[in-house]
Amino acid sequence: MSVTPPPGWYRDPSAPHLERWWDGTAWTEHRRAPEAPAAPTPPAYGSQPTVPLTPGRPSDGGASGKGPKVVALIAAGAVLLTAIVTGVIVLGEDDGGGQVETAPTLATSQPVDRDPAPESPSPSESASEPPADGPAVVTDQLNGITLPLLDGWVRPRNVTEADILMTTDGTYDCPADFGFCRHGKVTSRTATADDGSSPEAIAKADIGEAADAAYDRDLIGRRPFGGIESHKVMGSGPVSVAGRAGWFVRWRVTTAEGPGGYVQSLAFPSGVGTGSPVVVRYVFDAGDDGPPLADMDRLTKGIRSAAD
């Protein structure tokens, strides 16, 4: 009684010059060139498998190995092995008239090629996906910190200002003067001795300069928002930044043109080198087009030492 053969490489019934992988239940699409020694070859349709026989070494009786009795035994053995060993591919006609491949049968413990089953391609190999653009952080190598790159924010491109770490994606026409503005920017710099001796003093001294640079005049003297008309302190106090004690000051700025915005100065000791204080500035346009104000807190909480 025949049984389904175990997985292995067999001669491909549709391409006899190749071998095809049988997974134990069905043919797969994996093929290969025959290797030595050749894999078991399922016989062609309508034929019986032939099994090469190697006669045993004659006994010490000499000529008795060539006698009629030996020939008879060989013939009987061939018939017996032919009845035991089968690897038949049966090609029948289905109801629609097409050919159907049925499983090979094997009624023997004959060894089968046990090469590992061919691996299916992984999704990354079969699909052409763009490579990841690195981790979702921005690194300030000079000050030894990283900031998370939140949704809607991008690394700086086509930016002439110094110390820019990230901006919101895209630009718009500045509301008052010629030029292009961005709804959000984040910059960083190393504080100097003139800025103050503590994070609190540094942040309080920096906020006015940060607001002027963002909403009063740009580097070449233009007034993209028509200048600052007033400001209001929205918050000020201690904050932990990457495990170190820092200080922040946040202003709401009203401008002559446009919705104005929010400016925050954040000062804290660096975790590298001499531990010089770092100043991170946030500039967010107000109104529906500006980034969520909560992003300021999310960015602050996400600051890490580049050495971590």
N, C-alpha and C positions, 0 to 999 in steps of 0.2 A: 504494500500500500504506500503510495507516494505522499510526501509531506512537503510543505513550502520550505525552500532552502533558507539557510541563515543569510544575513547581509553579506555582501561581497561583490567583487568585480567579476562580471561574466561577459562573454562575447556579445556585443550589441546586435540584436536581431535585425535592426534596420541599417546597420553599418558594420558589416563583419570585420572590417579592418581596425575597429576600435573596441575597447572594452567599456561597459556601462555599469553603473552602480545600482545594485538591487538592494533596497533597504530592509528587506525581510517581508514586505507586504506589497510593494509596487516598485516599478522602475522609476529612477530619478532622471534629471536632465544632466547629471554629471558624467562626463566621458573622459577617456584617456587613451593614449597609445598603449598597446600591449607591452608588458614588461616580461622579463625572463626571471623565473619560469612563467610560462603563460598561464593565465587564469583559466578555470574550467570553462569549457566552450559548450553552451547549449546547442544541440543539434538543430539543423535546419528543419523547416516544416515538413512533416511526412516521413522523416528518416529516423532511424534509431541511433542512439549514441554508440560510438565505437570506443572501446577501452583498450589502449595499447597494453599488451601483456609482455612481461619479461620472464621467459622460462626459467625455472629454478636450475641451479647448477646440478649437473648429473651426479648421481650417487657414485660411491666408490665402485659400484658394479660395472663401470665402464660403459659398454655398448647398450646396457639396458636403458639408458637415458634417451636413446634414439629409437626405441622399439615402438611398435603399434600401441602398446599400452600407454606409453607416455603421450603419444599423439592424441589418444582418446581422452586422456585426462586433461590435456590442454584444451581440447575442444569443449569438453564438459565445463571446464573452468570458465571459458569464454562465454558460454551460454549462461552460466550462473551469474557471472559479473554483469553481463549485459542486462539480465533481468533485475539485478539489484541497483545498478548505477544508472540513473536517468537524469537528464537536465534538459527537459524538453520545453521548447517555446511553441505553444500551440496557437496558431493563427486561425481564427474561425470567422465566419460571416455573421454580423449582427442582423437584426431585423431590417435595418435600413440599408443593408448591402455593403457597409463599410467594414474594414478589417479591425478586429479587436485584439489587442495583445493580452494574453493571459499569463499568469505567473508560471515560471519554471517550477518543475517538481523535482524533488530529490529524495530518494528512498535509500539513503546510505549514510554511513558516517564518514564518507570521503572528505578529506580536508578541503576547506574553501579558503580562497584568498582573504586574509583577515586585515588587509590594509585599512587604516582608519577611514571612516566615512568622510567624504568631502564636506568641508564646512560651508554653510550658506553665507553669502556676504552679509556683513553687518549693515544696519541702516546707514551708518556714516560712510561706508564704502559704496553702497548702491545708490545713494542719493547725493547729488552735487550740492552740498550746503556750503555757504560762505564760512570761512574760518572765523572763530570767535575773536573779537577785537580786544583781547586781553581781559584782565579782571576789571570790574566796574568801579575802579578807583582812579583818582588823579593824584600824582605824587609831586610834592614839593621837595626836590632833592636837596636844595640849599638848606632848608630848615628841618629836614628829616621828618616830614609828616605826610600822611595820605588823607584824602577826603573821599567820601563815597560819591560816585557819579550817579545822581538821581535821574529819574525819568524826566525828560524835557530838557536836560542839560547835556552839553557837549564839551569836549576838549577845545581849547581856543584854536580858531582858524581865521585867517584874514583879519587878525587883530594887531593893531599897532601899539596899544598900551602895554606898558611893562607890568610884570608881576601877575598877569592874568592866569588863574588856574582853570576856570571854566566859565562858560556863558550859557544863557538860554539859546535854544536852537533858532536861527533865523534873525533877521533884522527888520526894522521898519523906518520910515522917514521920520526924523526928529520933528517934534511938533512946532518948534519956534525958529530954528535956524537950519541952514543947509547941512546935510549929512545924514548918516545912518545911525540909529540907536538900537540898543538891545534891551530887552525887558528885564534881564538879570545878569549880574556879573559877580564873581568871587575872586578876590585878589589876596595875595599874602606878601609879607615883607619881614625882614629882620629889624627889630627895634634897635635904636641906638641909645647911647647914654643921655642924649638930649630929650628923648621921649619920656623919660621918667625912670624911677627905680623900682616900681612895683607894677603888676598887671593892672591894678585899679588906676593908677596915675597914667599909665600908658594909654589905656582905652579911653579915658576921659579927655586926654589931650589929643587923641587921634580923631575922634568922632567929627569934630568941626571940619577938619581938613578933608576927611572922607566924604562928607556931605557936599562940600564945595566942588570937589573933583567930580562927583557923580552928577550933580544937578545944577550947579551954578555956571562954571566955565570949564571948557575942555582944555587940552594941552596947548592949543593954538589960539586960545582966547575967544572962541565962539560960545554962544549961549544956546545949547540945543533945546532947553526948556524955558528960555526967557529969564533965567535966574531964579534964585530961591527967595521966596517972600516971607516964609516963617518956618519954624520947626517946633516939634513937641516931643519931649522925652517920653518914650513908650515903655522903657524898662532900663534898669541898671542894677548890677549886682554881681556877686561871685558865681562862678560856674566851674564845674569840673570838666577838664579837657584832657582826654587820654590819661586819666588818673592824676593830673596835675591841677593845681589851683589856679584858675584864671578869673578874668573879669570881662563883662560885656556892657556896652552901652548901645541902646537902640533909639533912633529918632524917626519920627514921621515928618517928612519934608513936604511943604506946599510950594509949588512952583507957579510962575506966571503963566505958563502954557503946559497943557497936559495934566494928567492926574496926579503928578508928584510921585513920591515913592517912600520907601523905607531904607534906612542906612543903619548898619550895625558895625561897630568896631569890637573885636574880640582879641584880647591879649592873654598870653599864657607862656610859661617857660618851655623852651624846646627840650626834647628828650635826648638830643645828641650834642656832641661837642661840649662847649662850655655852658650849654643850657641857656643861651641868649634868648630873651623874650621874642615871641613871634606875634605879629599882628595880622589877623585875618579880617578882611572887610567884605561885608555883604551889601549889595546894592540891588534892591527889588523895586520895580515899578509898581505903583498902586493900581487899583482898578482890575477889571476882569481879565485883562491881557497879561498882567504881571504874574510871576510864579507864586504858588501858595506861600503865605508867610510862615507856615509851619516848616517849610524847607530850611529856614534858618536854624531852627532847633534840631532838625534831623541831621543837617550837615555838621553842626557842632558836636552832637553826640557821636557822629560817625568818624570824627578825627582820630587817627591812630599814629603812633610812632612808626616810621618807616622801618625801624629795626624789629618791630614785633612780628 
